[in-house]
Amino acid sequence: MEFRAEKKFLRVSPQKARLVLDLIKGLRVEEARNTLLFTKKRVAEHIAKLLQSALDNANFLATEKGLDVEIDNLYVREAVANDGPRMKRIRPAPQGRAYRYQRRMAHVVLVLAEPGKKGAVATVVGEEEAAPAKARRRVPLLGKKKALAK
């Protein structure tokens, strides 16, 4: 069984978030917590909260929904930081000009799982198990436009 937590629109660049996420990939939850506690990056605090949220999801499903989950046995199976929207900003430049720059945001996804058990991602809202990741892929828009044009 897998337990998922997401943090969207995090005001840090995805590259900086990936530096911290790479530290905790594959670690047990307790080791990941300790690693995040002593990491000197600003984003580590946000990822620690996200890890706690995924743990709370697992705890909720174990107690309320009656699933057989050992909370102490969980590990960080997947930790991904994807690009979010970018904020376009302007900085004053010499001689009346302006330089454009972008403030990046990240969408962070954290998945916890029990070692040796494979299964679908569990959601807190629905009682049914979600479809595997491959089945949820979107069809590229390019293919839809070609089909509509014919």
C-alpha positions in Angstrom: 0.0 0.0 0.0 1.3 3.5 -0.9 0.4 6.8 0.8 0.7 10.0 -1.0 1.0 13.7 -0.1 1.4 16.7 -2.4 2.5 20.3 -1.8 1.7 22.6 -4.8 2.8 26.1 -5.5 5.9 25.9 -3.2 7.8 29.2 -3.6 11.2 27.5 -4.3 12.8 26.4 -7.6 12.3 22.7 -8.4 16.1 22.3 -8.7 16.6 23.4 -5.1 13.8 21.1 -3.9 15.3 18.1 -5.7 18.6 18.6 -3.8 16.8 17.9 -0.6 14.4 15.2 -2.0 17.4 13.2 -3.2 18.7 13.1 0.3 15.6 11.2 1.6 14.7 9.0 -1.3 14.6 5.3 -0.3 15.1 6.1 3.5 12.9 4.8 6.2 10.5 7.5 7.6 12.4 8.0 10.9 15.7 8.4 9.1 14.2 10.8 6.6 12.8 12.9 9.4 16.2 13.1 11.1 17.9 14.0 7.8 15.4 16.8 7.1 15.8 18.1 10.6 19.5 18.7 10.2 19.5 19.8 6.6 20.4 23.5 6.2 18.1 24.3 3.3 15.0 26.4 3.6 12.9 23.9 1.7 13.7 21.1 4.1 11.1 22.5 6.6 8.4 22.3 3.9 9.3 18.8 2.9 9.3 17.7 6.6 5.7 19.0 6.9 4.9 17.1 3.7 6.4 13.9 5.1 4.3 14.3 8.2 1.2 14.8 6.1 1.9 11.5 4.2 2.4 9.8 7.6 -0.9 11.2 8.8 -2.6 9.9 5.7 -1.2 6.4 6.4 -2.2 6.6 10.0 -5.7 7.7 9.1 -6.2 4.9 6.7 -4.8 2.4 9.2 -7.1 3.5 12.0 -10.3 4.7 10.4 -10.5 2.6 7.3 -9.2 -0.6 8.9 -6.2 -1.2 6.6 -3.3 -3.4 7.8 -0.4 -0.9 7.8 2.7 -0.8 9.9 3.5 2.9 10.3 7.0 2.2 11.7 7.9 0.1 8.6 7.2 2.8 5.9 9.9 4.2 3.7 10.1 7.1 1.1 9.4 5.3 -2.2 9.1 8.3 -4.4 10.0 12.0 -4.0 9.5 14.3 -7.0 9.7 18.0 -7.5 8.0 19.2 -10.7 7.8 22.6 -12.3 5.0 24.8 -11.2 3.9 28.1 -12.8 6.5 30.9 -13.1 6.0 34.5 -12.0 7.3 37.0 -14.4 9.0 40.0 -12.8 10.8 43.1 -14.0 14.0 44.5 -12.5 15.1 48.1 -13.2 18.2 48.3 -15.3 20.5 51.2 -16.3 19.4 53.9 -18.7 15.7 53.4 -18.3 15.7 49.8 -19.4 14.2 46.8 -17.6 15.4 43.3 -17.2 12.9 40.4 -17.0 13.4 37.5 -14.7 11.3 34.6 -13.5 10.4 33.4 -10.0 10.0 29.7 -10.1 7.5 27.5 -8.1 7.5 23.7 -7.5 4.9 21.0 -7.1 6.3 18.4 -4.7 5.0 14.8 -4.5 6.0 12.4 -1.7 5.0 8.7 -1.7 5.4 6.4 1.3 5.2 2.6 1.0 5.8 -0.5 2.9 8.8 -2.6 1.8 7.9 -5.7 -0.2 4.3 -4.7 -0.8 3.1 -3.5 -4.1 -0.3 -1.9 -4.6 -2.1 1.1 -5.8 -1.8 4.5 -4.3 -4.2 5.0 -1.4 -6.2 8.2 -1.2 -7.8 9.7 1.9 -11.0 10.8 0.1 -12.0 7.7 -1.8 -12.3 4.2 -0.4 -11.4 2.6 -3.7 -7.8 2.2 -4.7 -6.6 4.5 -7.4 -5.5 3.2 -10.8 -1.8 2.5 -11.4 0.3 5.5 -12.6 0.6 4.1 -16.2 -3.2 3.9 -16.6 -3.6 7.6 -15.5 -1.3 9.1 -18.1 -2.8 11.7 -20.3 -3.0 11.5 -24.1 -0.9 14.2 -25.6 -2.9 17.1 -27.0 -1.1 16.9 -30.3 -2.7 13.5 -31.0 -6.2 14.8 -30.2 -5.9 17.7 -32.6 -4.8 15.5 -35.4 -7.8 13.2 -34.8 -10.2 16.1 -34.8 -8.7 17.6 -38.0 -9.4 14.4 -40.0 
